[in-house]
Amino acid sequence: MTEEALCQIIASVLPGRDVAPSMSLRNDLGVDSIGLMSIVFVLEEQTGIDAMSHMGEFIEAEYVHDIVGICQGAGS
């Protein structure tokens, strides 16, 4: 799945927000732990990745591009 498509999925969880790969999840987008889990579960649903296998990586992600990389590395 493309970086742009993954950014659009992330943006769908954050209504009214434009999402770019260089954005900080916490500082730029205001994503807290519950928001991160929402993003992860929507990504799992829409891309078919096994989120539980990559949960540690998702928790450590600081930027949108980190999330994109995890998803692309997981074969989405």
C-alpha positions in Angstrom: 0.0 0.0 0.0 1.3 3.5 -0.8 2.5 6.0 1.7 -0.3 8.4 0.5 -3.0 5.7 1.0 -1.7 4.9 4.5 -1.7 8.6 5.4 -5.3 8.8 4.3 -6.3 5.9 6.5 -4.6 7.6 9.4 -6.3 10.8 8.6 -9.7 9.0 8.6 -9.2 8.3 12.3 -8.3 12.0 13.0 -11.3 14.0 11.5 -10.4 17.4 10.2 -6.6 16.7 10.1 -4.4 16.6 7.1 -1.7 13.9 7.7 1.8 14.0 6.2 4.6 11.4 6.7 6.9 13.9 8.5 4.3 14.8 11.1 4.8 13.9 14.8 2.0 11.7 16.0 1.9 13.3 19.4 3.2 16.9 18.9 1.6 17.6 15.4 -1.4 15.4 15.5 -2.2 15.2 19.2 -2.4 11.4 19.2 -2.5 9.8 22.6 -2.3 6.1 23.5 -6.0 5.6 22.8 -5.8 7.4 19.5 -2.8 5.3 18.5 -4.7 2.1 19.2 -7.6 3.4 17.1 -5.2 4.1 14.2 -3.6 0.7 14.6 -6.9 -1.1 14.6 -8.2 0.8 11.5 -5.0 0.1 9.7 -5.3 -3.6 10.6 -8.9 -3.7 9.3 -8.2 -1.8 6.1 -4.8 -3.3 5.2 -4.9 -6.8 6.6 -1.7 -6.4 8.7 -1.4 -8.4 11.9 -1.3 -5.5 14.3 -0.6 -7.6 17.4 2.6 -8.9 15.8 3.8 -5.4 15.5 2.3 -3.7 18.6 5.7 -2.9 20.1 6.8 -1.1 16.9 3.5 0.8 16.8 3.9 1.9 20.4 7.4 3.2 19.8 6.4 5.1 16.6 6.9 8.8 16.9 6.1 10.0 13.4 3.6 9.1 10.7 6.4 7.7 8.5 7.2 5.3 11.3 3.6 3.9 11.1 3.8 3.8 7.3 7.1 1.9 7.4 5.6 -0.7 9.9 2.7 -1.2 7.6 4.7 -1.5 4.4 7.2 -3.8 6.2 4.3 -6.0 7.3 3.4 -6.7 3.7 0.5 -4.3 3.3 
